[in-house]
Amino acid sequence: MNIGGVSIILALGIANFLLLIFQLLSGFHKIKVPMGVHKKTGVALFIIVLIHGVLAILANA
């Protein structure tokens, strides 16, 4: 599963990592963001993690 020669699973994994770092930094108040932004990125992280996991399982099958 590639888009423009880049694996979709790899791209989603990088997005997961970046969102996780953002969540940790904003949760520990290292960076100041409104609570609404923190919650919305948490939901986005959850959705991208699910898609990433499902695609990884299907690619292995």
LINFENZI-V661778 format. One record per residue. N is the residue number from 1. SS is DSSP state (hx for helix, st for strand, lp for the rest). PHI is phi in whole degrees, -180 to 180 (999 if undefined). BURIAL is # if it has 16 or more other C-alpha atoms within 10 Angstrom, else .. Layout:
n->N ss->SS phi->PHI burial->BURIAL
n->N ss->SS phi->PHI burial->BURIAL
This chain:
n->1 ss->lp phi->999 burial->.
n->2 ss->st phi->-127 burial->.
n->3 ss->st phi->-128 burial->.
n->4 ss->lp phi->62 burial->.
n->5 ss->lp phi->83 burial->.
n->6 ss->st phi->-112 burial->.
n->7 ss->st phi->-64 burial->.
n->8 ss->hx phi->-63 burial->#
n->9 ss->hx phi->-64 burial->#
n->10 ss->hx phi->-64 burial->.
n->11 ss->hx phi->-62 burial->.
n->12 ss->hx phi->-67 burial->#
n->13 ss->hx phi->-64 burial->#
n->14 ss->hx phi->-67 burial->.
n->15 ss->hx phi->-62 burial->#
n->16 ss->hx phi->-59 burial->#
n->17 ss->hx phi->-62 burial->.
n->18 ss->hx phi->-65 burial->.
n->19 ss->hx phi->-66 burial->#
n->20 ss->hx phi->-65 burial->#
n->21 ss->hx phi->-61 burial->.
n->22 ss->hx phi->-60 burial->#
n->23 ss->hx phi->-61 burial->#
n->24 ss->hx phi->-64 burial->.
n->25 ss->hx phi->-66 burial->.
n->26 ss->hx phi->-76 burial->#
n->27 ss->hx phi->-69 burial->.
n->28 ss->lp phi->-89 burial->.
n->29 ss->lp phi->61 burial->.
n->30 ss->lp phi->-77 burial->.
n->31 ss->lp phi->-124 burial->.
n->32 ss->lp phi->-97 burial->.
n->33 ss->lp phi->-136 burial->.
n->34 ss->lp phi->-63 burial->.
n->35 ss->hx phi->-60 burial->.
n->36 ss->hx phi->-62 burial->.
n->37 ss->hx phi->-66 burial->.
n->38 ss->hx phi->-61 burial->#
n->39 ss->hx phi->-66 burial->.
n->40 ss->hx phi->-66 burial->.
n->41 ss->hx phi->-72 burial->#
n->42 ss->hx phi->-65 burial->#
n->43 ss->hx phi->-66 burial->.
n->44 ss->hx phi->-61 burial->.
n->45 ss->hx phi->-60 burial->#
n->46 ss->hx phi->-61 burial->.
n->47 ss->hx phi->-65 burial->.
n->48 ss->hx phi->-68 burial->#
n->49 ss->hx phi->-62 burial->#
n->50 ss->hx phi->-62 burial->.
n->51 ss->hx phi->-62 burial->.
n->52 ss->hx phi->-59 burial->#
n->53 ss->hx phi->-65 burial->.
n->54 ss->hx phi->-64 burial->.
n->55 ss->hx phi->-65 burial->#
n->56 ss->hx phi->-66 burial->#
n->57 ss->hx phi->-66 burial->.
n->58 ss->hx phi->-66 burial->.
n->59 ss->hx phi->-70 burial->.
n->60 ss->hx phi->-84 burial->.
n->61 ss->lp phi->-78 burial->.
